[in-house]
Structures are given as structure tokens and as C-alpha cells.
Amino acid sequence: MKLTMQLKSRSYDIILKAGCLANLHQFTNVQNRKVFVLTDSGVPAQYARTVADQCPDSTIYTVPRGEGSKCLKVYGQVLQAMLDFGMGRRDLLVAVGGGVVGDLGGFCAASYMRGIDFVNCPTTTLAQVDSSIGGKTAIDLGPTKNIVGAFWQPKVVLVDFDTLATLPRRHMVNGLAEALKTALIGDPQLFALFEKGAPEEHIEQIVYRSLKFKKKIVEQDEREGGLRACLNFGHTIGHGIEAVRGIRGRRTSGLYHGECVALGMLPMIEDPALLKRVRAVYRSLGLPARAGANKARVLEYMQHDKKTNGDKITVIKCPGLGCWRAEVLPTSELPRLLGLA
């Protein structure tokens, strides 16, 4: 399967095929250029090695696993390693891993020598259904997620379904939460796949439909001037919960990103019948329906969200299956959304 992101001079292919990592050299030029392969310690080492072995002049750089690596310190270390490897403007960075590696690698590529080529090879469900396409690259600043970054489109994205075989179930489900987000705001047929149960059996279709929807949105609004904001459904509250309860830095227990987004979607679903169906899907997947987070602290982080403008914040609501609307609320309304008022 193949999708093409149509962005004029920045257009690129998204290849969806089991085993495609081994064919990277067919989709991008790896000859006569240095190739810096970025991965993390949670990704099976053979994936980065499969990429590096196709490139005559390559190096593999491994950062610690987890959200904690999306920080200024690690960002600086990666750039230094790229410089030490002798990377020039015509060279290539390949990110092999989940959303953290893709976000960090993309931002390093965007800022090194004012921008070098970047290939994304997502190896988790979360990255495959969502973060690997669209060109949003970023790191966190303290507990504030994705606040320092750039729009930088990859040259190609290789979605190798074989890499999902090594994922623990909780990581698989964590990514499926982002696919559920897409289903709720834009694809009732995708939601039907979740209601059938056993979504792992339909994973290729779920990834394909999720990326097809996101591609269509990004093509119309690459830099989030309006329409693309719909992809933030669940994220305003979700990022607040993640700041308080997320697994990050030295915090090794808590909630993953997709689990936080799942929690953030619930208060934004306005149709009670749909909410009941969504809760049933959560139960079948094992997604949490309660955060168990200090709501006052969640509120505090939400007020630092990128979508906050002065005393107003834009939230995405879901009035019914397959549709959404953006609503600008005064930040004084946030306590009510969190059940604090």
C-alpha cells in the first residue's frame, strides 16, 4: 500500500508494507552521503541495523527510551553527534522508532545546518497511525510538551508492519487510542473496526485509514492555521493529564501518551449514546476511563497549552460520530470541563 502526501515541492510517499525497512535504499538515496540513524534503547536494535546496513557510510546513535529524551539536553547531544560524524547539508537523518524518536529526529534534521533530509521509520502503533506524517517535529521544555519545534516534512515514511510484532500489548493499545481519535472525528468505518473487537487483526487497515484521514487534513492545512486543529481532539486535557501522570523522565509508572489522549477525549464527546459506545471500546482494549490525576494540577498545565491565547483556549468537541467542531472557550471554563466546577 502507498499514500502520497501532496504538498507541492515537499510532497512525499508513505509506504505501508511488511518488511519495507529492508528496502529503504529503494525509496531514498543513501549512496554518496552520510546517513545518521537515530533510534532509542527501547527499539529492537535489529531495526536500526537493517537500515544502517543498506548505507555505505552510516552510524547508529541511540538515545534513552521514553519521553524524557525529548529534551534540550538530548537534542544538543544528538546535534553534537551529527557534527562529530561530519554531517553536511546533503546528508540524511533516518529516525527508527516511535513518536519520541520521530519528533526528536525530525527536529534535529530541521535545525541542523538549517535543515537536512529526514526519513521517518515508525516502529510503534502510535507513530504509525499518527505522528510519523505531517511534519510536526518538536521537543519538550520541562513538563510542557512539544513547545519547541518546527514544521519539517520527511522525504519518505516507511511503515513496516513487521516492527509491531515486538510491541507489548499495552504499547499497541496506546497507539490505537490515536486511531480511535481519528475514527471519532472523521471515519465511522474505522470506528466500526474497533467495535468488531480484536483490532490487532485489522491493524494494517486501521493504520492505513488513520493516515489517509490525517494526510487529507495536512494537505489542506500544513501549518495548523485552522482545519488541522481537529487532530488535537483529546489532546488539550490529555497533555495536562500527561504532565501530571505521564510516564516521563524519572517517572517510570503512570500513563502513556495515547492513554492520556483517550482520557482527554471523553469530556469532549457530546452525544451520550456515542460516549457509551466509546467507553465500551475502551473496556475491550483495556484503555483507562479514569485518570486518577490531581485535577487542579492538570488545569495548571492546560493553561500553558500551545492552544491557549491569553484568557482563551481552543478545544475540539465531537458532537456525533464522524464529526467535530472547534470551540473557543474562556480559560475560566476549563475547571468545568475537568469536573472541578
Summary of the structure (lengths in Angstrom):
residues: 341
radius of gyration: 19.2
end to end distance: 48.4
largest distance: 61.7
contacts: 1202
relative contact order: 0.11
helix: 50%
strand: 21%
